[in-house]
Amino acid sequence: MKDVDKAFRTIVEVSKWANPMHLNQRYVLLGSCFAQNIGELFQSYSLDAVCNPLGVTYNPASIAIQVREALHASPSTLRSSFFHFDGKWHCWWTGTLLNDTDEERFVKTVLDTFSQLGEALREADYLFLTLGTNVCYKLVEGQSGMIVTNCHKVPAANFDEVILDFKACADILSDTMDLLVRECPKLKVVFTVSPYRYKKYGFHGSQLAKATLLLTVEELCRRYPQKARYFPAYELLLDDLRDYRFYAEDMIHPSPVAVNYIWRRMVESCMDKEMRKYLEEYEPIRKAKGHISLCKS
């Protein structure tokens, strides 16, 4: 049966980490919906994990802004990203869940969330950064030209679409890595590229974006061999599973089955024996709590 499986599958080998993750370490996960999936799995096993507290983020520039502002939070700088629209206050550097009708309460919530992320980064052992696309949006020049993380349903005429090339992505994330080296010396960064397919840009455009991100991560791992590494989530879905039955109903997001498969491969390759045993023993508790993994847009 194993020979038959091999005949109809390309199994992606994932190298075992020489220094695997272990219990009682701390984790931060930032980035696209795949980071959200994996982060929620960490949390479902009661591991010490902070997952996208500022909302899901897709492109390198927006992730870099969130890390920078979390570690060097300046109330005046953050306030420059606040705006009022459709009866609520929003922040250009957060997702849609952070909003409020009360300005004072909103300001406090956003400042506190950035500050808490900064503390989590300084205390964490691992930061998982999942890159989704090299496309970002910025306010038109008459409105500051600021890169935004989420458009918050503001009319499209207010934004310019920007495609970050390999050099721009590598330079932006190198600045982020330099900041993390200085501010979070014990932190290891694990890069993944989201297997989510961006139909909006056309599937050829989506593949070009993924290729740019993969080249970027390869370069970052070369520049920071002691700090950065890559986990092949993208390849595990597209080359190992490689079948529409492993996608959600929209045929774009990974299905819960696919996410859990990638999680199991991470457990096998990146976690030590004690941590794997803990996860196995905790599984009945997790199931009793009704935890499931769903890919969110």
BELTAUR-V264157 format. One line per field, one symbol per residue. ss: DSSP state (H for helix, E for strand, L for the rest). A space follows every 10 residues. Layout:
ss=???
This chain:
ss=LHHHHHHLLL LLLLLLLLLL ELLLLEEEEE ELHHHHHHHH HHHHLLLEEE ELLLLLLLEH HHHHHHHHHH HLLLHHHHHL LEEEELLEEE ELLLLLLLLE LLHHHHHHHH HHHHHHHHHH HHHLLEEEEE ELELEEEEEL HHHLLLEELL LLLLLHHHEE EEELLHHHHH HHHHHHHHHH HHHLLLLEEE EEELLLLLHH HLHHHHHHHH HHHHHHHHHH HHHLLLLEEE LLHHHHHHHH HLLHHHELLL LLLELHHHHH HHHHHHHHHH ELHHHHHHHH HHHHHHHHLL LLLLLLL
